[in-house]
Amino acid sequence: MTTIDGEVAYGFEPVREAFAANFAQHGDLGAALCVYLDGRPVVDLWGGTADPHTDRPWTRDTLQLVYSATKGATSAAAHLLAQRGALDLDAPVAEYWPEFAANGKAEIPVRWLLSHQAGLVALDQPVPLTKALAWHPMVAALAAQRPVWTPGTAHGYHGRTFGWLVGEVIRRVSGRTPGRFFADEIAAPLGLDFFVGLPAGERDRVSRMVYQQPDVDLTTVPPESIPEELRDLVAAWRDPNSFSNRAFAVTDPAEIDFNSPDVQAAELPASNGIGTARALARMYAALIGEVDGVRLFTPETLASATKEQTSGMDQVMVAPSRFSSGYMLPTETNPMTSPNAFGHTGRGGSLGFADPEHGIAFGYVMNHIIGGANDVRATSLVEAVRRSLA
């Protein structure tokens, strides 16, 4: 039986039970969960194994790569610049990044980068991974790229390119890399253990990710045996030229080893944020209210950041999705604690979100990358928080 460490406030005992059940029944190896209520932590739990290769235990300060949950941190940085008057989200990207105007992109506003409407999910020519990790070659490739759909007419998840696109705007406006800006302006004031670009001295604290292969590879089974609601998605997976595949093939090689020290040290503001569940929850708590004297967003900025910008069929995920300016909004397949919540998931199960209606901020991180319809870990934790609030 996995030992669960940490604390829960009175009334949140169902959350501890759900967290323990994730280890006993749902495949967690090492994980942490933190929940804030009205600016104060009410759940802070961790347990399991940080590195199955060495049996290193998960401790209070274990760091975890959270994949696309990073996008919530990057979006917070962009909105903070807008709040300070340094960035107009409705101005053309090219106003801050002149080279971006090439190939019909002169009128694309910054907000369309945040809301996945720019049509820049893929590259005609992938960038060698070593150059992509160095930042500028990928930024130059995106500046030269023609959109794959007419910007503003559709939306599709910019799974990899989001970080370079929004990150370069942050860099042009602030004069700092997105990871440096986040460290200085968000992590430092709040004391967050969260990095976009891992310092070398923090490497030994990072958990090792373990990837679960699906029981059935749907791309190899006869089409008639695939559930009808999944057929369009599976057809996209089988097509190497689909946006679903091309969006995650912008580097060469397309597959990135996120356990690699070089990858973790680079700044990939879409996908390689590394931190604790505590940091993720604390950041979201400071977006919606005051945390130990620090509040990141004004009410006006919060309203702008969380207003729905697009919804409907996602050109990349081939499923319905909803986005504000940088944040995922709740759907039937991505529930949070209320319809007014906002946040971001990460590959394999990580989740960070805030719920202004209930004063909740939530962070869950784990090293067993499962994903797919059978992964109920985050959903079960969210449901336990919801029950605790009832």
C-alpha positions in Angstrom: 0.0 0.0 0.0 1.3 3.4 -1.0 2.0 5.8 1.9 0.2 9.1 1.5 1.9 12.1 3.2 0.6 15.6 3.8 -2.5 17.3 5.2 -6.1 18.0 4.4 -8.4 20.4 6.2 -11.5 19.3 7.9 -14.2 18.5 5.3 -11.8 17.6 2.6 -11.2 14.0 3.7 -12.9 12.7 0.5 -10.0 14.2 -1.5 -7.4 12.2 0.5 -9.5 9.1 -0.1 -9.7 9.8 -3.8 -5.9 10.5 -4.0 -5.2 7.2 -2.2 -7.6 5.4 -4.6 -5.6 6.7 -7.6 -2.6 4.7 -6.4 -4.6 1.6 -5.4 -7.0 1.4 -8.4 -6.1 3.9 -11.2 -2.4 3.5 -11.8 -0.6 6.3 -10.1 3.1 5.7 -9.3 4.1 9.0 -7.9 1.9 12.0 -7.6 1.0 15.2 -5.7 -2.1 17.2 -5.2 -2.8 20.6 -3.8 -6.0 22.6 -3.4 -6.4 26.2 -2.3 -9.7 27.6 -1.0 -10.0 31.4 -0.7 -6.2 31.8 -0.9 -5.3 29.2 1.7 -4.2 25.6 1.2 -6.8 23.0 2.3 -5.2 20.0 0.6 -1.5 19.2 0.3 -0.8 15.6 -0.4 2.0 13.5 -2.0 3.0 9.9 -2.2 4.5 7.1 -4.2 7.7 6.8 -6.2 9.5 9.6 -8.0 11.9 7.4 -9.9 11.0 3.7 -10.4 14.5 3.0 -11.8 16.0 3.8 -8.4 13.0 3.6 -6.1 13.6 7.2 -5.1 10.5 8.2 -3.1 8.2 11.1 -3.9 8.8 13.8 -1.2 7.2 17.1 -0.4 9.5 18.9 -2.7 9.6 16.5 -5.7 9.3 18.4 -9.0 7.3 17.1 -11.9 7.1 18.0 -15.6 3.5 18.9 -16.4 3.4 19.0 -20.2 0.7 21.4 -21.5 -0.4 22.5 -18.0 2.6 24.8 -18.6 0.4 26.8 -21.0 -1.5 28.2 -18.0 1.7 29.7 -16.6 2.7 31.1 -20.0 -0.7 32.6 -20.4 -0.5 34.2 -17.0 2.7 35.9 -18.1 1.1 37.3 -21.2 -1.9 38.6 -19.3 0.3 40.2 -16.7 2.1 42.2 -19.5 -1.4 43.2 -20.8 -2.5 44.3 -17.4 0.6 46.6 -17.1 -0.2 48.2 -20.4 2.9 46.8 -22.1 0.9 44.4 -24.4 -2.4 44.9 -26.3 -3.9 41.4 -26.8 -6.0 42.8 -29.7 -3.1 44.4 -31.5 -1.5 42.6 -34.4 1.4 40.3 -33.4 3.5 42.0 -36.0 3.3 45.2 -34.0 5.6 43.6 -31.5 7.3 41.0 -33.8 7.6 42.5 -37.2 8.9 39.4 -39.0 5.7 37.6 -38.1 3.8 39.6 -40.7 5.2 37.4 -43.5 2.9 35.1 -45.5 -0.4 36.7 -44.8 -0.1 37.1 -41.0 0.1 40.9 -40.7 -3.3 41.2 -39.1 -3.3 38.3 -36.7 -3.9 39.6 -33.2 -2.0 38.4 -30.2 -5.3 37.1 -28.7 -5.6 34.5 -31.6 -2.3 33.0 -30.6 -3.6 32.5 -27.1 -6.9 31.1 -28.3 -5.5 28.7 -30.9 -7.1 30.5 -33.8 -3.9 31.5 -35.7 -3.7 28.5 -37.9 0.0 28.0 -37.0 -0.3 24.5 -35.6 2.3 23.0 -38.0 5.4 23.7 -40.1 6.0 22.9 -43.7 9.5 22.0 -42.7 10.1 20.7 -39.2 13.0 22.3 -37.3 15.8 20.0 -36.0 15.2 19.4 -32.3 18.6 20.8 -31.1 17.8 24.1 -33.0 14.3 24.2 -31.6 15.6 23.9 -28.1 17.8 27.0 -28.8 14.7 29.0 -29.4 15.5 31.4 -32.3 15.4 28.9 -35.2 11.9 27.8 -34.3 10.7 31.4 -33.9 12.1 32.2 -37.3 10.4 29.2 -38.9 7.0 30.2 -37.3 7.5 33.8 -38.5 7.9 32.6 -42.1 5.2 30.0 -42.0 1.9 30.4 -43.9 -1.2 29.6 -41.7 -2.7 26.2 -42.5 -6.2 27.7 -42.3 -7.5 31.3 -42.6 -6.8 32.8 -39.2 -9.9 33.5 -37.1 -12.1 31.1 -39.1 -11.4 28.0 -37.0 -9.6 26.9 -34.0 -7.2 24.0 -33.4 -5.0 23.1 -30.5 -1.5 24.6 -31.0 0.0 21.8 -28.9 3.7 22.6 -29.5 3.8 25.9 -31.3 1.8 27.8 -28.7 4.9 28.2 -26.5 7.1 29.7 -29.1 4.4 31.9 -30.5 3.2 33.4 -27.2 6.7 33.1 -25.7 8.2 35.2 -28.5 5.7 38.0 -27.9 6.5 37.9 -24.2 10.2 38.1 -25.1 9.8 41.0 -27.6 7.6 43.0 -25.2 9.5 42.4 -21.9 13.1 41.9 -23.2 13.2 38.7 -21.2 12.8 35.1 -22.2 9.3 33.8 -21.2 10.9 31.5 -18.6 12.9 34.4 -17.1 9.9 36.7 -17.1 7.8 34.0 -15.3 10.5 33.4 -12.8 10.9 37.1 -12.0 7.3 38.3 -12.1 5.2 35.4 -11.0 7.3 32.7 -9.4 9.5 35.0 -7.2 6.7 37.1 -5.7 4.7 34.0 -4.8 7.6 31.7 -3.9 6.6 29.2 -6.5 8.6 26.0 -7.1 7.9 26.1 -10.8 10.3 26.5 -13.7 10.1 27.0 -17.5 13.7 26.1 -18.2 15.0 24.0 -15.4 18.1 25.3 -13.5 20.9 22.7 -13.4 20.8 22.7 -9.6 17.2 21.5 -9.5 17.7 18.4 -11.7 18.0 15.9 -8.9 14.6 16.8 -7.6 12.7 16.0 -10.8 10.6 12.9 -11.0 11.1 10.4 -13.9 8.1 10.0 -16.2 6.9 6.5 -17.0 4.7 6.0 -20.1 1.9 3.5 -20.3 1.2 1.9 -23.7 -2.5 1.6 -24.6 -4.0 -1.8 -24.2 -5.3 -1.5 -27.7 -3.7 0.5 -30.5 -6.8 1.9 -32.2 -4.8 2.9 -35.3 -4.2 -0.8 -36.2 -7.7 -2.3 -35.7 -10.4 -2.5 -38.4 -12.4 0.7 -38.7 -15.7 -1.0 -38.2 -14.5 -2.1 -34.7 -13.8 1.4 -33.5 -16.6 3.1 -31.5 -18.4 5.5 -33.8 -17.7 8.5 -31.6 -13.9 7.9 -32.1 -13.8 7.1 -35.8 -13.0 10.7 -37.0 -10.2 11.0 -34.4 -8.7 7.6 -35.2 -8.9 8.5 -39.0 -6.9 11.6 -38.2 -4.3 9.6 -36.2 -3.9 7.3 -39.2 -3.3 10.2 -41.6 0.3 11.5 -41.3 -0.8 14.7 -43.0 -3.6 15.5 -40.6 -3.4 18.5 -38.3 -3.6 16.0 -35.4 -0.3 14.5 -36.4 1.4 17.6 -37.9 0.8 19.7 -34.8 3.1 17.4 -32.8 5.7 17.0 -35.5 7.1 20.5 -35.7 10.6 19.2 -34.7 12.9 16.6 -36.2 12.7 14.1 -34.6 9.0 14.7 -33.8 9.1 12.6 -30.6 10.8 14.6 -27.7 12.3 12.8 -24.7 10.9 15.0 -21.9 13.1 13.1 -19.3 16.2 14.4 -21.1 18.2 17.0 -19.1 18.7 19.1 -22.3 14.9 19.2 -23.0 14.2 20.1 -19.4 16.8 22.8 -19.3 15.4 24.5 -22.5 12.5 26.9 -22.5 9.4 25.2 -24.1 6.6 27.4 -22.7 3.9 25.1 -24.2 5.1 21.9 -22.6 8.1 21.6 -20.3 7.1 23.5 -17.2 8.4 21.7 -14.1 7.1 22.2 -10.6 5.1 21.0 -7.7 1.3 20.6 -7.4 1.6 23.2 -4.6 3.1 25.8 -7.0 0.5 25.1 -9.7 -2.4 25.6 -7.2 -0.8 28.6 -5.6 -0.4 30.3 -8.9 -4.0 29.8 -9.9 -5.1 31.0 -6.4 -3.2 34.2 -7.0 -5.0 34.7 -10.4 -8.4 34.8 -8.7 -7.6 36.3 -5.3 -4.9 37.3 -2.8 -2.4 34.8 -1.6 -0.2 36.0 1.3 -0.5 39.6 0.1 0.0 38.8 -3.6 -2.7 39.0 -6.3 -1.6 38.6 -9.9 -4.7 39.6 -11.9 -7.1 42.5 -11.3 -10.8 41.6 -11.7 -10.6 43.2 -15.2 -7.7 41.1 -16.3 -9.3 38.0 -14.9 -12.5 38.7 -16.9 -10.4 39.3 -20.1 -8.3 36.1 -19.5 -11.2 33.8 -18.9 -13.8 35.1 -21.5 -14.6 32.4 -24.0 -13.0 33.2 -27.4 -13.8 30.0 -29.4 -15.6 26.7 -29.0 -16.8 23.8 -31.2 -14.9 21.2 -33.2 -11.1 21.5 -32.7 -9.2 21.1 -35.9 -6.3 19.2 -34.1 -8.0 17.3 -31.3 -11.0 16.4 -33.6 -13.4 16.8 -30.7 -15.2 19.8 -29.2 -13.1 22.2 -27.2 -13.5 25.6 -25.6 -10.7 28.2 -25.1 -10.4 31.6 -23.5 -7.3 33.6 -24.1 -4.8 30.9 -23.1 -7.0 28.7 -20.9 -9.1 25.6 -21.5 -12.7 26.1 -20.3 -14.8 23.2 -18.9 -16.4 20.7 -21.2 -18.1 17.3 -20.7 -14.8 15.6 -21.2 -12.8 18.2 -19.3 -14.8 18.9 -16.1 -13.7 21.3 -13.4 -15.5 22.3 -10.2 -17.9 24.7 -11.9 -18.8 26.1 -15.4 -16.9 29.3 -14.5 -13.6 27.5 -13.9 -10.6 27.9 -16.2 -7.2 26.1 -16.4 -5.2 23.7 -18.4 -4.5 20.0 -18.6 -1.2 18.3 -19.5 -0.4 15.1 -21.4 -1.0 12.1 -19.3 -3.2 13.7 -16.6 -1.6 16.8 -15.0 -4.2 19.5 -14.3 -4.2 23.0 -12.9 -7.2 25.3 -12.7 -9.0 28.0 -10.8 -12.7 28.3 -10.0 -13.6 31.9 -9.0 -17.2 30.9 -8.2 -16.0 28.6 -5.3 -12.6 30.2 -4.6 -10.9 27.0 -5.5 -7.4 26.6 -7.1 -6.3 23.1 -8.0 -3.0 21.5 -8.9 -2.4 17.8 -9.6 0.9 16.4 -11.0 2.0 12.8 -11.6 4.8 10.8 -13.3 2.7 7.9 -14.8 1.7 9.2 -18.2 -1.5 7.4 -19.1 -4.0 9.7 -20.8 -7.0 8.6 -22.9 -10.5 7.9 -22.0 -9.6 5.3 -19.4 -7.6 7.8 -17.2 -9.9 8.9 -14.4 -7.3 10.1 -11.9 -7.7 13.9 -12.3 -11.5 13.6 -12.8 -11.9 11.6 -9.6 -9.9 14.2 -7.6 -12.0 17.1 -9.1 -15.2 15.2 -8.1 -13.9 14.7 -4.6 -13.2 18.4 -4.3 -16.7 19.1 -5.6 -18.2 16.8 -2.9 -16.1 18.4 -0.2 -17.6 21.8 -1.2 -21.2 20.6 -1.1 
